[in-house]
Amino acid sequence: MTTAPLPFSGTPVRPSPGTPELAGRTALVTGAAGGIGAACVMRLAAAGARVRALDRDAAGLAELGRRAEGLSGSVATTVLDLGDLDAAERAAADTDILVNNAGVQLVRPIEDFPPDAFHRIVTVMLEAPFRLLRGALPHMYRQGWGRIVNVSSVHGLRASPYKSAYVAAKHGLEGLSKTAALEGAPHGVTSNCVSPGYVRTPLVEQQLADQAAAHSLPAERVLTEVMLAGQALKRLVEPEEVAEAVAYLCGPYASAITGTTLTLDGGWTAR
């Protein structure tokens, strides 16, 4: 006795031959002027997406726009400080793909952590993604398709000393992402985190200096003895590796992946 196969209810697995996999999709990437954000913009535009690149760094956005010329998709840049939460929510309207990437870091013991810096970090890295989701989800729900990728961190899964605001924000982002996955599933919207270890970015370069001061170590020893001490692979993750993971979660083969975290941590969380 044979049983008829269940009908496929997801998105098509493969786009039309010769068509970039994200052609016709509009993506928004925050923290887009450099590092992981810029790599995500370039990768999504290469896949045919119309990318809106947001950052408060006007010069970095201008350079990104020049680098993106000639890609399959397009890149439009907007100078925006995510501390302006109302503007962030408005910017996400009519977005098919939302990549919450913007990040801020400060390394201090809790008793010395400036309250205004804690507030700023949580605002940019947790409250702003919430407001961007509010702006993006109505359009995603109407069309029955959407992709949310939150660039979290191994610090969304594990804590480290002296990073109270960053760890709190990233843990919150992981929870927000899972909630969006549960709410979005009936509407064809997936929500996932990409959680890398230390990535070769200006943010990490600043952390080297901050950690050196916190641990009273020369900067050259901080990378191997502090930052990568718990990581099996003793190297930094490259921004392009993170961007490839983001693109995969937005692409045609990831429609059944939601509510989870893709780690690129060199084995950190395997311990």
Order of alpha helices (4+ residues) and beta strands (2+ residues): beta-alpha-beta-alpha-beta-alpha-beta-alpha-alpha-beta-alpha-beta-alpha-alpha-alpha-beta
